[in-house]
Amino acid sequence: MSQQTCAPRTLSASVSPSGSLELLSQQEVERLRLIGHGEIYELFRRCTLAVLNCDDTSDSAEEVYKRYPDYSIEIVQRTRGIKLNLKNAPACAFVDGKIISGIREHLFAVLRDIVFVSSELYQPTDNGPANGGFEAIRFSDQGPDASAAVKNLVFHLLRNASLLHPRALPKLVVCWGGHAISREEYDFSKAVGYQLGLRGLDICTGCGPGAMKGPMKGATIGHAKQRIVGGRYIGLSEPGIIAAESPNPICNHLVVLPDIEKRLEAFVRLGHGIVVFPGGVGTLEEILFLLGTLMDPANADVCVPLVFAEPAVSRGYFQKIDAFLVATLGESVRGFYEIVEDDPVQVAHLMRAGIQKVGRNRRELRDAYYYNWLLTIPEAMKHPFDVTHESMAALNLSAGLPPMELAINLRRAFSGIVAGNVKDKGVRLVREHGPFELHGEKAIMAAMDDLLRDFVAHGRMKILREDYNPCYTIVPA
């Protein structure tokens, strides 16, 4: 998609809350105010800036921060609650001097998830905002009960955001795909969203631009034609990437998870089916997270329909992904997904049929419709991967590993490339110390190198497609 830039005009305004933070006790308000001015403030400021910077399709967090160096936000205590004082905020978030309603909702979602939830569940770490700045204190993610602790933590965060509807039938489709895609690929993702919306299905994405926005936009038209009121367009983000993929205003339920691993867990536990569109390394990270999970024998009885969907203009994108997956994880991986080319109606048919099967599966296993409790996510998928030059070089990318374990390490490798491309900390590490090195067996590294070169050639690494400098180096054994 072509880059659009918002003129660096700014406005200052006071904004009152909407949603779950409208009614707070004086004790809660005081706690919010104190935390909003403490160590976590910079993280809060950066995430709200990303929300306000709604018309900008830049995927450089550093560029966004530099463009608005004087932006600040203050939590103000009032007798009846709180308000936010914005100074030098991006003017694109306002219409005739009044903040756009959807942007206001997103602002207070950030307040809820980063500031309010931090006061309940987290304490700041020494790593600061560049690493997310959170550490669980009530739900430890270490030790023998770590898996259950993280699963419960993600549940708590989603419930706090009012996303879990116990009496609703399964109908939520998770859509993954790239932010740096062509106009034709964007239009295809919108066409798929339209067909899903016509069938009464809701949409959950990473809520940024590109293939994260297209399905939401298409579904709004499908829902409107069917006179469906209350359609859900859920966006799941995390502090390290929200500035690089600012939430699009169509999203009417925004949740900011503490890190990429909990974000991915939220996707697969909240959704009932998954459609993947063409993308770059972030999309590969999501695919490998899901396939590494589904390949766990503990999930043999759990139904998760997965469709890879592309327009004809993508020139066999998913055939290349399929070849990479088979070369690294083995032929059996093909049993977990279907590939559909240039047929939005067929994608919608497969999703509707798959989600009906999910309903039967959940009833048989006595699992909840609103949260996939029985899905077993491998322990190593749950813990945050701290991207450094040392951790990237130490990844074991060997064909001798069990496929599930290799999927975990490949997911981490792609996660590191995402960090080096768009996340503030990763970009700074690469600038200061050079590209990350990835070491592994020759066949695996060759398959990865071929895929990454194809991403670069087709502009899938960054929205600014020219002069991409790789943040990684492939080093075959």
Secondary structure, 3 states (H helix, E strand, C coil): CCCCCCCCCEEEEEECCCCCCCCCCHHHHHHHHHHCCCCCHHHHHHHHHHHHCCCCCCCCHHHHHHHCCCCEEEEEEECCEEEEEEEEEEHHHEECCEECHHHHHHHHHHHHHHHHHHHHHEECCCCCHHHCCCEECCCCCCCCCHHHHHHHHHHHHHHHCCCCCCCCCCCEEEEECCCCCCHHHHHHHHHHHHHHHHCCCEEEECCCCHHHCHHHHHHHHHHHHCCCCCCCEEEEECCCCCCCCCCCCCCCEEEECCCHHHHHHHHHHHCCEEEECCCCHHHHHHHHHHHHHHCCHHHCCCCCCEEEEECHHHCCHHHHHHHHHHHHHCHHHHHHCEEEECCHHHHHHHHHHHHHHHHHHHHHHCCCCCCCCCCCCCHHHHCCCCCCHHHHHCCCECCCCCHHHHHHHHHHHHHHHHHHHHCHHHHHHHHHHCCEEEEECHHHHHHHHHHHHHHHHCCCCCCCCCCCCCCEEEEEC
